[in-house]
Structure formats: structure tokens, C-alpha cells
Amino acid sequence: MSQYDVAIIGGGAAGLSAALVLARARRNILVIDAGTPRNAPAPHVHGYLSRDGLPPNELLAAGRDEVTGYGGEVVSGTATDLVPDGHGGFWARIDDGQPISVRRLLVTTGLRDELPDIAGLRDRWARDVLHCPYCHGYEVRDRQLGVIGAGPGDVRYAQIVRQWTHDLVYFTQPDTLSATERAELLARAIGVVEGTIDQLVIDGGQLRGVLMSDGCVVRRDVLFVPPRFIPNNDLLVRLGCLVDRDGWVVADHTGRTSVPGVWAAGNVIDPRAQVITAAGAGSAAAIAINADLVDHDVLDAVLDLNNGPLPRPTTNAHPEETP
């Protein structure tokens, strides 16, 4: 049976950053990586100081090399179950195999994007259908952009996307805009198309426009879609972690959840975290986890000392003078 100080579930930026800090703290750590990062379809990572423009797979490969270089372990697989062991630690099971004993858990399993049900949208995801203007806006600047609105707050999202182009169209269902929203869109020359989108128009392997249900085609080069974020938090929920009214696990500024010994970091608790933000959150969680382990190491050492044999008295006498 394998035993570790910390098991990190998820090998993205948050998980690997935490693993690096903990491995450098000389902790025995295991990263369990399912190998399905959310940003895998994206060609580059942006906004990450000193790593801007790096392909996501290269960033993660470098992170794995750094972690293993300090003695950390990274294994491919899916954590199927996390169970308290009754003694303050946990059992972690990988792909229904033999359970692994761990003292602390850090879950960094991210989230998934739920997109509107529009023909062709999913196929173009992370290519010319995007979700984060801060991640991709500069690369598509000054082109014909569109925003597909689907809920409250999407008009403000369109106003943010407007920062990267003077040619922006906001797609929405009829009778959804307030008078104020309509006036604000008009003030910044954002076009409004009200109606139902039938499908995307693809030609030559590229997005060319949006086909409306009335047969009208609105030419666009790139679409931004504010998706609905769904946290991959099943493991945390099954452990009994407290969630808020929207279904997100509640954690403090270090990622500590309501279940003792369990932390979470990255998109699994913060839908707005970019790669660099997630990495920082992983680092903060690792420092908190190590401090928590140190506290328990001190307590265990004191208990061992008090319960062990009485220490031998010391003396400064010369051996020959000892009676």
C-alpha cells in the first residue's frame, strides 16, 4: 500500500504549482492527472508572465518535469473515490485500483464549459469560438467579432469584448434587452441582432458567419460565447464539502474547504481563474497544507515524546567518577 503526505487530484496549472511547492518542502506527494485539461484545445496560453504564448501542453509538460525533478510523483489516471480513513487522513482510489493512503487532499479538477445548443458551435470551440477576451481578444483584435448572449450579464460581457474591436455584433433573443442595455450598446456602436441562431456558417475550415432562423447570414470572423461554468466537484461534494447556492464548493482564501484536511484550488472553486491565477491559488493552498501538516507533525512528536521511555539523566561527571 502506498502512503503519501498529500494527494493532488488534477494535473493542471493549480495542481502542478501546488505539487512543486510541496515537493520543494520535502513532502511526499502524488499528483493524479486525468489528462483532460480544459484549455487543451487552445493553441496558446496568454496573460502568464514569462510564459505568454506558450502552448498549454508545453506549459504542463514543463511543470511535470519540475515536480518530478524534486521527487514528486505524477501518475496518469482518474481519482474515482476519496474516503476519510477515520484517523484524520484519507483513502484515494485511482481507476478503481488499490487505495492509496494520504494525509491531506488537494482537489484541482477544474470545470467544464456548457455551451448553447447551436449547430457547429462545439466543433469550433477554442478556434474561432472563444470564451475569454482577456485570453484571446488580442489575437483576434480589429476583426468582425460577435457575442452570443444567453443570460443576465451578457450585455456587460459584450461591452468588454468591444475593447478589442470596432466591429462587434451582439446576438440575443427578441425582447430580452432593457431600454438601458439597448442604449448602452448603441452608444458604443455595438450592433444588435435579435432572433434565433440556426447554425454557424463554415467555409474553407473557417467561421464565416452566423445563419439566423429567418435565413439571414450575419458575417462574423470570430464569436465569443459566455458559457455556463460547471465545476468538476463531484469528489468534493461526496466528501461532504459545503457548497453555496449555485453549487460551488466554499473555500477560504487558501482553498481550505469545510472538511478538515481537504483543500481545493483553481477553476473547481473559482470559475474566473485564468491559468496564472490558478497557479497562484495552487501555490497558496500548498503553503497552507504544509503548515497544517507541520502543526500535526509537532503534535505527534510531542505525543511520542510524552508516551515514550523516560529520557536518561544527563551529567557532566567524568565516566570514571560515576558511582
LOBAKE-383659 format. One line per field, with one value per residue (C-alpha): residue in three letters; x, y, z; residue number from 1. Coordinates in steps of 0.001 Angstrom, whole numbers. Layout:
BEGIN
nuro (ALA | ...)
east (X | ...)
north (Y | ...)
up (Z | ...)
kese (NUM | ...)
***
This chain:
BEGIN
nuro (MET | SER | GLN | TYR | ASP | VAL | ALA | ILE | ILE | GLY | GLY | GLY | ALA | ALA | GLY | LEU | SER | ALA | ALA | LEU | VAL | LEU | ALA | ARG | ALA | ARG | ARG | ASN | ILE | LEU | VAL | ILE | ASP | ALA | GLY | THR | PRO | ARG | ASN | ALA | PRO | ALA | PRO | HIS | VAL | HIS | GLY | TYR | LEU | SER | ARG | ASP | GLY | LEU | PRO | PRO | ASN | GLU | LEU | LEU | ALA | ALA | GLY | ARG | ASP | GLU | VAL | THR | GLY | TYR | GLY | GLY | GLU | VAL | VAL | SER | GLY | THR | ALA | THR | ASP | LEU | VAL | PRO | ASP | GLY | HIS | GLY | GLY | PHE | TRP | ALA | ARG | ILE | ASP | ASP | GLY | GLN | PRO | ILE | SER | VAL | ARG | ARG | LEU | LEU | VAL | THR | THR | GLY | LEU | ARG | ASP | GLU | LEU | PRO | ASP | ILE | ALA | GLY | LEU | ARG | ASP | ARG | TRP | ALA | ARG | ASP | VAL | LEU | HIS | CYS | PRO | TYR | CYS | HIS | GLY | TYR | GLU | VAL | ARG | ASP | ARG | GLN | LEU | GLY | VAL | ILE | GLY | ALA | GLY | PRO | GLY | ASP | VAL | ARG | TYR | ALA | GLN | ILE | VAL | ARG | GLN | TRP | THR | HIS | ASP | LEU | VAL | TYR | PHE | THR | GLN | PRO | ASP | THR | LEU | SER | ALA | THR | GLU | ARG | ALA | GLU | LEU | LEU | ALA | ARG | ALA | ILE | GLY | VAL | VAL | GLU | GLY | THR | ILE | ASP | GLN | LEU | VAL | ILE | ASP | GLY | GLY | GLN | LEU | ARG | GLY | VAL | LEU | MET | SER | ASP | GLY | CYS | VAL | VAL | ARG | ARG | ASP | VAL | LEU | PHE | VAL | PRO | PRO | ARG | PHE | ILE | PRO | ASN | ASN | ASP | LEU | LEU | VAL | ARG | LEU | GLY | CYS | LEU | VAL | ASP | ARG | ASP | GLY | TRP | VAL | VAL | ALA | ASP | HIS | THR | GLY | ARG | THR | SER | VAL | PRO | GLY | VAL | TRP | ALA | ALA | GLY | ASN | VAL | ILE | ASP | PRO | ARG | ALA | GLN | VAL | ILE | THR | ALA | ALA | GLY | ALA | GLY | SER | ALA | ALA | ALA | ILE | ALA | ILE | ASN | ALA | ASP | LEU | VAL | ASP | HIS | ASP | VAL | LEU | ASP | ALA | VAL | LEU | ASP | LEU | ASN | ASN | GLY | PRO | LEU | PRO | ARG | PRO | THR | THR | ASN | ALA | HIS | PRO | GLU | GLU | THR | PRO)
east (0 | 1326 | 1325 | 1721 | 1603 | -579 | -2534 | -3297 | -6238 | -5730 | -2548 | -3281 | -1674 | -3151 | -2277 | 1265 | 2024 | 936 | 2929 | 6063 | 5792 | 5094 | 7857 | 10321 | 9040 | 10212 | 6713 | 5902 | 3315 | 1326 | -370 | -3205 | -3754 | -6680 | -5008 | -8042 | -7210 | -9925 | -7610 | -6298 | -7983 | -6421 | -3256 | -1591 | -1664 | -1834 | -1504 | 1003 | 4050 | 7186 | 5120 | 2819 | 2090 | 3283 | 1127 | -791 | 691 | 4221 | 3455 | 2107 | 4973 | 7476 | 5533 | 5549 | 9300 | 9856 | 7700 | 9330 | 12734 | 12131 | 10940 | 7208 | 5209 | 2811 | 606 | -1943 | -5386 | -8707 | -9435 | -12700 | -13179 | -11904 | -12857 | -11881 | -9826 | -11182 | -7824 | -7641 | -6384 | -7964 | -8055 | -7777 | -8636 | -7335 | -9393 | -10904 | -7453 | -5764 | -6475 | -3722 | -3282 | -2858 | -2721 | -4158 | -6054 | -5920 | -8550 | -7824 | -10173 | -11274 | -14561 | -16271 | -17964 | -21622 | -22292 | -25545 | -27082 | -26167 | -25088 | -21359 | -20548 | -18800 | -16718 | -15225 | -14523 | -11131 | -10548 | -12857 | -15457 | -13935 | -14969 | -12310 | -11475 | -8521 | -7106 | -7798 | -9030 | -5692 | -5181 | -8496 | -8375 | -9933 | -11781 | -15526 | -16494 | -19772 | -21084 | -23835 | -25888 | -27882 | -28386 | -28078 | -24760 | -24033 | -24538 | -21760 | -19638 | -20227 | -19137 | -15864 | -15311 | -15862 | -12456 | -10783 | -12754 | -14831 | -16952 | -18997 | -22465 | -24472 | -26814 | -29774 | -33338 | -36100 | -37468 | -34582 | -32822 | -33814 | -34017 | -30813 | -28928 | -30072 | -28957 | -25561 | -24980 | -25960 | -23671 | -20619 | -21710 | -22358 | -24763 | -27741 | -29227 | -32387 | -33558 | -32731 | -29408 | -29833 | -26183 | -22693 | -21533 | -18211 | -16299 | -12747 | -12305 | -13057 | -16007 | -17605 | -20807 | -23963 | -27095 | -30255 | -33539 | -35013 | -32309 | -30220 | -26455 | -24520 | -20860 | -18516 | -14916 | -14937 | -17614 | -17343 | -19672 | -20052 | -20543 | -22155 | -19430 | -19966 | -17418 | -15943 | -16522 | -18216 | -15359 | -15555 | -19332 | -19207 | -16680 | -19289 | -17730 | -20085 | -21373 | -23045 | -26488 | -25015 | -23330 | -19741 | -17644 | -16997 | -13335 | -11282 | -8512 | -6075 | -8517 | -9364 | -12823 | -15309 | -13951 | -10791 | -7770 | -9300 | -8294 | -9367 | -7802 | -8249 | -11366 | -13047 | -13847 | -13114 | -14678 | -12869 | -9374 | -7055 | -4034 | -1784 | -4481 | -4999 | -1258 | -1109 | -4067 | -2344 | 775 | -1232 | -3036 | 261 | 1730 | -1388 | -1354 | 2300 | 1699 | -1200 | 965 | 3726 | 1245 | 268 | 3888 | 4692 | 1715 | 2682 | 6280 | 5191 | 2842 | 5589 | 7964 | 5487 | 4431 | 7919 | 10529 | 11783 | 14875 | 18166 | 19528 | 22499 | 25621 | 28845 | 30756 | 33767 | 32909 | 35375 | 33679 | 30206 | 29210)
north (0 | 3436 | 6288 | 9993 | 13272 | 14862 | 13625 | 16286 | 15402 | 17218 | 17959 | 21406 | 24710 | 24751 | 21143 | 21228 | 24568 | 23131 | 19964 | 21986 | 23928 | 20787 | 18760 | 21556 | 21434 | 17799 | 16398 | 13006 | 13967 | 12316 | 14105 | 12148 | 13559 | 12501 | 14250 | 16275 | 19931 | 22432 | 24541 | 21611 | 22837 | 26306 | 26885 | 29159 | 30354 | 34125 | 36510 | 34248 | 36379 | 34969 | 32202 | 34243 | 32440 | 29035 | 26073 | 24618 | 21137 | 22551 | 24505 | 21385 | 19201 | 21668 | 21683 | 17891 | 17818 | 20368 | 18439 | 15079 | 16738 | 17428 | 13886 | 14354 | 11655 | 12259 | 9417 | 9262 | 8193 | 9266 | 9507 | 7632 | 7922 | 9838 | 8484 | 9540 | 6839 | 7611 | 8855 | 12322 | 11106 | 9704 | 6824 | 7747 | 5251 | 5583 | 3980 | 1549 | 173 | -317 | 2545 | 4991 | 6352 | 10141 | 12611 | 15591 | 16185 | 18989 | 18849 | 20847 | 19164 | 22368 | 22914 | 22239 | 24709 | 24232 | 25883 | 26929 | 24226 | 25734 | 23566 | 23874 | 25778 | 22996 | 21999 | 25496 | 25801 | 27408 | 28062 | 30844 | 30337 | 31688 | 32475 | 34698 | 38042 | 38509 | 35176 | 35536 | 39045 | 40462 | 37675 | 38472 | 42256 | 44507 | 41638 | 41144 | 39780 | 38568 | 37826 | 35262 | 36406 | 33901 | 35265 | 38079 | 39887 | 39021 | 42618 | 43715 | 40868 | 42272 | 45711 | 44149 | 42375 | 45751 | 46747 | 44637 | 45700 | 48463 | 45886 | 43933 | 42366 | 41199 | 38256 | 37852 | 36617 | 39180 | 41220 | 40459 | 43846 | 46580 | 50157 | 50950 | 47999 | 48897 | 52489 | 51413 | 49082 | 51813 | 54324 | 52180 | 51221 | 47590 | 46096 | 44113 | 41093 | 39757 | 36318 | 32616 | 31350 | 28317 | 27355 | 28614 | 29109 | 27360 | 27603 | 26521 | 25321 | 28768 | 30529 | 32870 | 33922 | 33121 | 31789 | 33047 | 31115 | 33636 | 32754 | 35895 | 35382 | 37786 | 37760 | 37259 | 36089 | 35116 | 34525 | 34986 | 32908 | 33415 | 29741 | 28329 | 27009 | 23568 | 22695 | 19195 | 18931 | 15532 | 14215 | 17229 | 17039 | 13327 | 14121 | 16428 | 19799 | 22728 | 24273 | 27623 | 28116 | 27977 | 24623 | 25823 | 24435 | 27018 | 27573 | 30205 | 32306 | 29372 | 26893 | 25168 | 23601 | 22844 | 19275 | 19095 | 18046 | 18911 | 21859 | 22934 | 25358 | 26690 | 26579 | 23905 | 26686 | 29835 | 29994 | 33242 | 31973 | 32213 | 29914 | 32271 | 32811 | 29081 | 28532 | 31160 | 29588 | 26206 | 27693 | 29344 | 26076 | 24166 | 26564 | 26236 | 22438 | 22217 | 24489 | 22283 | 19179 | 20848 | 21594 | 17928 | 16795 | 18895 | 17465 | 13894 | 14499 | 15849 | 12899 | 10442 | 12134 | 12071 | 8493 | 7151 | 5916 | 8389 | 10198 | 9220 | 11859 | 13779 | 14506 | 16384 | 13903 | 12103 | 8448 | 7200 | 9341 | 7946 | 5770)
up (0 | -974 | 1557 | 826 | 2700 | 30 | -2975 | -5569 | -7798 | -11087 | -13022 | -14433 | -13501 | -9981 | -9179 | -10563 | -8922 | -5582 | -6217 | -6935 | -3669 | -1632 | -3271 | -2522 | 1070 | 1066 | 1251 | -202 | -2826 | -5587 | -8498 | -10103 | -13589 | -15791 | -18746 | -19888 | -19204 | -20018 | -22187 | -24246 | -27469 | -27129 | -29178 | -26613 | -23019 | -22609 | -19694 | -17915 | -17146 | -18839 | -20481 | -22720 | -25976 | -24790 | -25914 | -22927 | -23326 | -23199 | -20030 | -18314 | -19559 | -18101 | -14829 | -14589 | -15197 | -12436 | -9961 | -10652 | -10539 | -6842 | -6162 | -6615 | -8382 | -11256 | -12434 | -15229 | -14118 | -12686 | -8992 | -8645 | -4902 | -1878 | 1542 | 5085 | 6812 | 10279 | 11577 | 10018 | 6642 | 3508 | 1075 | -2589 | -5287 | -8854 | -11630 | -9111 | -8267 | -4903 | -2478 | -1616 | 1893 | 2129 | 4981 | 3082 | -153 | -2687 | -5440 | -8612 | -11075 | -12816 | -14610 | -17912 | -20254 | -21083 | -24442 | -26107 | -28289 | -31647 | -34585 | -35212 | -32028 | -30116 | -33149 | -33357 | -29621 | -28832 | -32544 | -33674 | -30938 | -27741 | -24196 | -22591 | -24209 | -21855 | -23013 | -26739 | -27513 | -28592 | -31122 | -32862 | -32451 | -35076 | -36750 | -37174 | -33777 | -32353 | -28878 | -28385 | -25421 | -23423 | -19949 | -17420 | -17544 | -21167 | -22322 | -19998 | -21367 | -24861 | -23681 | -22501 | -25836 | -27544 | -26169 | -28868 | -31968 | -33515 | -35380 | -32853 | -33081 | -30089 | -30808 | -28491 | -28361 | -29014 | -26123 | -23771 | -23741 | -21349 | -22590 | -20706 | -22198 | -25690 | -25228 | -23901 | -26845 | -29283 | -27542 | -28273 | -31792 | -30941 | -33458 | -32177 | -33952 | -32296 | -33282 | -33125 | -34423 | -36657 | -37155 | -37846 | -41403 | -42014 | -45277 | -46012 | -42448 | -41016 | -39464 | -41982 | -40291 | -38366 | -40075 | -38423 | -38448 | -40897 | -43436 | -42905 | -42645 | -40427 | -41393 | -38443 | -38170 | -34503 | -31874 | -28141 | -26018 | -22275 | -21334 | -18254 | -15975 | -14398 | -11666 | -11690 | -7960 | -7562 | -5416 | -3113 | -2829 | -1994 | 736 | 2266 | 1404 | 1877 | -1360 | -1976 | -3510 | -7025 | -6405 | -5964 | -3126 | -420 | 500 | 2300 | 728 | 948 | -595 | 2696 | 2453 | 5224 | 5505 | 7647 | 5617 | 2242 | 62 | -3424 | -5902 | -9426 | -11569 | -9451 | -6947 | -8991 | -12475 | -13290 | -12586 | -15566 | -15840 | -13903 | -11262 | -10843 | -10469 | -7731 | -5939 | -6067 | -4527 | -1727 | -991 | -878 | 1679 | 3843 | 3558 | 4530 | 7530 | 8594 | 8296 | 10318 | 13105 | 13212 | 12954 | 16034 | 17926 | 17010 | 18071 | 21463 | 21996 | 21053 | 23454 | 26348 | 25714 | 25111 | 27640 | 30206 | 28958 | 30638 | 33038 | 31745 | 33799 | 33371 | 35524 | 34114 | 33313 | 35930 | 38611 | 38016 | 41007)
kese (1 | 2 | 3 | 4 | 5 | 6 | 7 | 8 | 9 | 10 | 11 | 12 | 13 | 14 | 15 | 16 | 17 | 18 | 19 | 20 | 21 | 22 | 23 | 24 | 25 | 26 | 27 | 28 | 29 | 30 | 31 | 32 | 33 | 34 | 35 | 36 | 37 | 38 | 39 | 40 | 41 | 42 | 43 | 44 | 45 | 46 | 47 | 48 | 49 | 50 | 51 | 52 | 53 | 54 | 55 | 56 | 57 | 58 | 59 | 60 | 61 | 62 | 63 | 64 | 65 | 66 | 67 | 68 | 69 | 70 | 71 | 72 | 73 | 74 | 75 | 76 | 77 | 78 | 79 | 80 | 81 | 82 | 83 | 84 | 85 | 86 | 87 | 88 | 89 | 90 | 91 | 92 | 93 | 94 | 95 | 96 | 97 | 98 | 99 | 100 | 101 | 102 | 103 | 104 | 105 | 106 | 107 | 108 | 109 | 110 | 111 | 112 | 113 | 114 | 115 | 116 | 117 | 118 | 119 | 120 | 121 | 122 | 123 | 124 | 125 | 126 | 127 | 128 | 129 | 130 | 131 | 132 | 133 | 134 | 135 | 136 | 137 | 138 | 139 | 140 | 141 | 142 | 143 | 144 | 145 | 146 | 147 | 148 | 149 | 150 | 151 | 152 | 153 | 154 | 155 | 156 | 157 | 158 | 159 | 160 | 161 | 162 | 163 | 164 | 165 | 166 | 167 | 168 | 169 | 170 | 171 | 172 | 173 | 174 | 175 | 176 | 177 | 178 | 179 | 180 | 181 | 182 | 183 | 184 | 185 | 186 | 187 | 188 | 189 | 190 | 191 | 192 | 193 | 194 | 195 | 196 | 197 | 198 | 199 | 200 | 201 | 202 | 203 | 204 | 205 | 206 | 207 | 208 | 209 | 210 | 211 | 212 | 213 | 214 | 215 | 216 | 217 | 218 | 219 | 220 | 221 | 222 | 223 | 224 | 225 | 226 | 227 | 228 | 229 | 230 | 231 | 232 | 233 | 234 | 235 | 236 | 237 | 238 | 239 | 240 | 241 | 242 | 243 | 244 | 245 | 246 | 247 | 248 | 249 | 250 | 251 | 252 | 253 | 254 | 255 | 256 | 257 | 258 | 259 | 260 | 261 | 262 | 263 | 264 | 265 | 266 | 267 | 268 | 269 | 270 | 271 | 272 | 273 | 274 | 275 | 276 | 277 | 278 | 279 | 280 | 281 | 282 | 283 | 284 | 285 | 286 | 287 | 288 | 289 | 290 | 291 | 292 | 293 | 294 | 295 | 296 | 297 | 298 | 299 | 300 | 301 | 302 | 303 | 304 | 305 | 306 | 307 | 308 | 309 | 310 | 311 | 312 | 313 | 314 | 315 | 316 | 317 | 318 | 319 | 320 | 321 | 322 | 323)
***
